C-alpha cells in the first residue's frame, strides 16, 4: 500500500476515532495488564536470581552465560510452533485461554524448582540441574506468553486503542521491575537467611526459599487474563485442523507463515529494532549490580547495602510514571515512529551519563540519568507491541487470514533471541575484562571494562535501531485505510457467511 502524506492529527486521521466495538473496558485492560505483570516478573526475577550463580555459587561468568543462552534459544525455537497451535485451536474456552492456564502453572512450578541449588554440589552438577529445569521453565513460559500476547492483539481493531491497551499493560507490567530489585534485599538478608558458619547472608538458601513464593505469585498473575479478558470472535472455518498428525504435517505451513511474516517489511523493521535495543539492554543489565558493589563500594556488599536495589527500583518507577505516559502521548500526537525515535534518543543520553554517575564519592548521582535512561525499554514495548497489531491488519489485507499468534510468536522470538544472545554476551564480556567472582577485590581493568560496556553497548544498540526504523512507513493514515478496506471485505463476505452461532467467541 502506498504511503500517505497525510500527517497524524489532520482532518483525515481525526475521523478515525474508536468505534464502540473497538473500545476495550478499563477492567479488561487492567486484567490484561495483570498478566503482563506476571509475564514481566518472570524475567525480572530471573535477572536478579542469576546474580546468585556468580556471586554466591562462585560459578564462572561464561558458564552462567551459557545457562542464560541455551534455554532461551530453546524458548525462541518453540515460540513459532506455539503460535501456530494457538492460532488454530478450537475449544469451548477459545484459542488462547487453555494454554495461558497450563503455561502459567508449568512456568511457575519450574521456576521454583530451578533454584533448589546447593553450594556443596559441584559446578557441573549445578549446571546440569539448572539447565534441565530451565528448559522446562522456558517451555512453560512459551505455552503461556505466546497466546497471551496474541490475545492482546485481538482485543481491539482501533489504531490508538491498541496503544492504550499496551500502555496500560506496560504500566502494570513495569511494576515487576520495581519489585524485583528488592529480591536482592531478601535473598541477601542475614537475619532471614544466615550462613550457619559465618553468620553472614546465605544467598543460596535465600534464593531457594524466595523462588517458591515468586513461582506461586507469578502463577496467579499469569492466569488473570485468561479469566477476565475477551477477544474478538473468530470464524472456525479459517482455522487449520489440529491433531498430532496434523501438527506434524503443518511444519511446512508453519515455516511458510514465519517466512511470510519476515516478508512483511514493517514487521521486519520492528523485530530487528526490538532485538537491538532489548538485546543490548539485557547484555549490560546485570553489570549495574557488580559496578555498584565492586567499583563504587570497593567490593563490600555491606557498604553497598541497598544502593543496587534503589538503582533498579527508581529506574523502574521512572519508566512507569514518566516514560510510558509520555511515550503514549507522543505516539498519539506525533505518530508511533516519531515517538520511538525520540524515546530512544533520550535513552542514549542517559546511558552516556552513567559513565560519570557511577561515582564512588557520591552514590546519589546514580539517580541522575534514570529519567533519561528509562525511555529506552519503556518506549520500546509500549510502541512496538502496538505496531505489531497494526502489522497484523496489513497481513490480513494481503493474505486474507489472521495470524496474530504467528506474528506474536515471531516478535517474541526476536525478544527472546535478544535475551539469549545478551545472556551469553554478558558472560563473555565479564570474562574478557577479567572479572573474577572469587576475588576479594576486582581489578581496575575489569571495572573499567564493565563501565565502558554499560555505556557503549546500549548506545550502539539504540542508534542502530533508530536507523532501522527510519524506513518504517505504516503510519496512522495507512492503518486507517487498511482497516476501512478490511471492514469492506468483511461486510461483503458477511452476506454469504454462515449463521452467527458458527462463530467461535473467546469471551468469558
Secondary structure as the mmCIF struct_conf table of DSSP 4:
data_model
#
loop_
_struct_conf.conf_type_id
_struct_conf.id
_struct_conf.beg_label_comp_id
_struct_conf.beg_label_asym_id
_struct_conf.beg_label_seq_id
_struct_conf.end_label_comp_id
_struct_conf.end_label_asym_id
_struct_conf.end_label_seq_id
HELX_LH_PP_P HELX_LH_PP_P1 UNK A 2 UNK A 4
HELX_LH_PP_P HELX_LH_PP_P2 UNK A 6 UNK A 7
TURN_TY1_P TURN_TY1_P1 UNK A 8 UNK A 9
BEND BEND1 UNK A 10 UNK A 10
HELX_RH_AL_P HELX_RH_AL_P1 UNK A 11 UNK A 14
TURN_TY1_P TURN_TY1_P2 UNK A 15 UNK A 15
HELX_LH_PP_P HELX_LH_PP_P3 UNK A 17 UNK A 19
HELX_RH_3T_P HELX_RH_3T_P1 UNK A 20 UNK A 22
HELX_RH_AL_P HELX_RH_AL_P2 UNK A 26 UNK A 55
TURN_TY1_P TURN_TY1_P3 UNK A 56 UNK A 57
HELX_RH_AL_P HELX_RH_AL_P3 UNK A 61 UNK A 87
TURN_TY1_P TURN_TY1_P4 UNK A 88 UNK A 88
TURN_TY1_P TURN_TY1_P5 UNK A 92 UNK A 93
BEND BEND2 UNK A 95 UNK A 96
HELX_RH_AL_P HELX_RH_AL_P4 UNK A 97 UNK A 114
TURN_TY1_P TURN_TY1_P6 UNK A 115 UNK A 115
TURN_TY1_P TURN_TY1_P7 UNK A 119 UNK A 120
BEND BEND3 UNK A 121 UNK A 121
HELX_RH_AL_P HELX_RH_AL_P5 UNK A 123 UNK A 153
TURN_TY1_P TURN_TY1_P8 UNK A 154 UNK A 154
BEND BEND4 UNK A 155 UNK A 155
HELX_RH_AL_P HELX_RH_AL_P6 UNK A 159 UNK A 173
TURN_TY1_P TURN_TY1_P9 UNK A 174 UNK A 174
HELX_RH_AL_P HELX_RH_AL_P7 UNK A 175 UNK A 180
TURN_TY1_P TURN_TY1_P10 UNK A 181 UNK A 181
HELX_RH_AL_P HELX_RH_AL_P8 UNK A 182 UNK A 187
TURN_TY1_P TURN_TY1_P11 UNK A 188 UNK A 188
TURN_TY1_P TURN_TY1_P12 UNK A 190 UNK A 192
BEND BEND5 UNK A 193 UNK A 193
STRN STRN1 UNK A 194 UNK A 194
TURN_TY1_P TURN_TY1_P13 UNK A 196 UNK A 198
BEND BEND6 UNK A 200 UNK A 200
STRN STRN2 UNK A 201 UNK A 201
HELX_RH_AL_P HELX_RH_AL_P9 UNK A 203 UNK A 228
STRN STRN3 UNK A 234 UNK A 235
HELX_RH_3T_P HELX_RH_3T_P2 UNK A 236 UNK A 238
BEND BEND7 UNK A 239 UNK A 239
HELX_LH_PP_P HELX_LH_PP_P4 UNK A 240 UNK A 242
HELX_RH_AL_P HELX_RH_AL_P10 UNK A 244 UNK A 249
TURN_TY1_P TURN_TY1_P14 UNK A 250 UNK A 250
HELX_RH_AL_P HELX_RH_AL_P11 UNK A 251 UNK A 263
HELX_RH_AL_P HELX_RH_AL_P12 UNK A 265 UNK A 285
TURN_TY1_P TURN_TY1_P15 UNK A 286 UNK A 286
HELX_RH_AL_P HELX_RH_AL_P13 UNK A 287 UNK A 290
HELX_RH_PI_P HELX_RH_PI_P1 UNK A 291 UNK A 296
BEND BEND8 UNK A 297 UNK A 297
TURN_TY1_P TURN_TY1_P16 UNK A 298 UNK A 299
HELX_RH_AL_P HELX_RH_AL_P14 UNK A 301 UNK A 304
TURN_TY1_P TURN_TY1_P17 UNK A 305 UNK A 306
HELX_RH_AL_P HELX_RH_AL_P15 UNK A 307 UNK A 318
HELX_RH_PI_P HELX_RH_PI_P2 UNK A 319 UNK A 323
HELX_RH_AL_P HELX_RH_AL_P16 UNK A 324 UNK A 334
HELX_RH_AL_P HELX_RH_AL_P17 UNK A 336 UNK A 357
BEND BEND9 UNK A 358 UNK A 358
TURN_TY1_P TURN_TY1_P18 UNK A 360 UNK A 361
HELX_RH_3T_P HELX_RH_3T_P3 UNK A 363 UNK A 367
TURN_TY1_P TURN_TY1_P19 UNK A 368 UNK A 369
HELX_RH_AL_P HELX_RH_AL_P18 UNK A 370 UNK A 373
TURN_TY1_P TURN_TY1_P20 UNK A 374 UNK A 374
HELX_RH_AL_P HELX_RH_AL_P19 UNK A 375 UNK A 399
BEND BEND10 UNK A 400 UNK A 401
HELX_RH_AL_P HELX_RH_AL_P20 UNK A 404 UNK A 432
TURN_TY1_P TURN_TY1_P21 UNK A 433 UNK A 434
TURN_TY1_P TURN_TY1_P22 UNK A 437 UNK A 438
BEND BEND11 UNK A 440 UNK A 441
HELX_RH_AL_P HELX_RH_AL_P21 UNK A 444 UNK A 469
TURN_TY1_P TURN_TY1_P23 UNK A 470 UNK A 471
HELX_RH_AL_P HELX_RH_AL_P22 UNK A 476 UNK A 494
TURN_TY1_P TURN_TY1_P24 UNK A 495 UNK A 496
BEND BEND12 UNK A 497 UNK A 497
HELX_LH_PP_P HELX_LH_PP_P5 UNK A 498 UNK A 499
HELX_RH_3T_P HELX_RH_3T_P4 UNK A 500 UNK A 502
STRN STRN4 UNK A 503 UNK A 504
HELX_LH_PP_P HELX_LH_PP_P6 UNK A 505 UNK A 505
#
